[in-house]
Amino acid sequence: MSKMRLKDNYGAIADFTKVIELNPDFVYAYSNRGVSKENLGDLNGACNDWKKAASLGDEESAKWVRDQCN
């Protein structure tokens, strides 16, 4: 989250990916990694992460999928 707040999107993505490797069911790692990917212009990658977070029960990610992903 620190890297995300510093707008270090590449660093944040790397950190969230490591969290997912350690705990594949940690919903907020997917949703936040999706935001970091969106910030870099990778909407497809963001949508994939938000879909995974939504499948784990994250309502906010489900909203992002409905609003931004085709």
C-alpha positions as CSV (number, residue, x, y, z in Angstrom):
1,M,0.0,0.0,0.0
2,S,2.9,2.4,0.7
3,K,4.1,2.1,-2.9
4,M,0.6,2.6,-4.2
5,R,0.3,5.8,-2.1
6,L,3.7,6.9,-3.5
7,K,2.4,6.3,-7.0
8,D,5.0,3.6,-7.6
9,N,2.6,1.4,-9.5
10,Y,5.2,-1.0,-10.8
11,G,6.5,-1.6,-7.2
12,A,3.0,-1.9,-5.9
13,I,2.1,-4.5,-8.6
14,A,5.2,-6.5,-7.6
15,D,4.3,-6.3,-3.9
16,F,0.7,-7.3,-4.5
17,T,1.8,-10.2,-6.7
18,K,4.0,-11.5,-3.9
19,V,1.1,-11.2,-1.4
20,I,-1.0,-13.3,-3.8
21,E,1.7,-15.9,-4.1
22,L,1.7,-16.2,-0.3
23,N,-2.1,-16.0,0.1
24,P,-4.0,-16.6,-3.1
25,D,-7.4,-15.8,-1.4
26,F,-6.4,-12.3,-0.2
27,V,-9.0,-10.3,-2.0
28,Y,-7.6,-6.9,-1.5
29,A,-4.3,-7.8,-3.1
30,Y,-6.2,-8.5,-6.3
31,S,-8.3,-5.4,-6.1
32,N,-5.4,-3.1,-5.3
33,R,-3.2,-4.7,-8.0
34,G,-6.0,-4.0,-10.4
35,V,-6.0,-0.3,-9.5
36,S,-2.3,-0.1,-10.0
37,K,-2.6,-1.8,-13.4
38,E,-5.4,0.6,-14.3
39,N,-3.1,3.5,-13.3
40,L,-0.6,2.2,-15.8
41,G,-3.1,1.9,-18.6
42,D,-3.5,-1.9,-18.4
43,L,-7.3,-2.1,-18.3
44,N,-7.3,-5.7,-19.4
45,G,-5.0,-6.7,-16.6
46,A,-7.0,-4.6,-14.1
47,C,-10.2,-6.2,-15.2
48,N,-8.7,-9.7,-14.7
49,D,-7.7,-8.8,-11.2
50,W,-11.0,-7.2,-10.3
51,K,-12.9,-10.2,-11.7
52,K,-10.8,-12.5,-9.4
53,A,-11.4,-10.2,-6.4
54,A,-15.2,-10.1,-7.2
55,S,-15.2,-13.9,-7.3
56,L,-13.7,-13.9,-3.8
57,G,-16.6,-11.7,-2.7
58,D,-15.3,-8.1,-3.0
59,E,-18.4,-5.9,-3.9
60,E,-16.3,-2.9,-4.9
61,S,-14.4,-4.9,-7.5
62,A,-17.7,-6.3,-8.8
63,K,-18.8,-2.7,-9.3
64,W,-15.5,-1.9,-11.2
65,V,-16.1,-5.0,-13.4
66,R,-19.6,-3.8,-14.2
67,D,-18.5,-0.2,-14.9
68,Q,-15.2,-0.6,-16.6
69,C,-14.8,-4.1,-18.0
70,N,-16.5,-5.4,-21.1
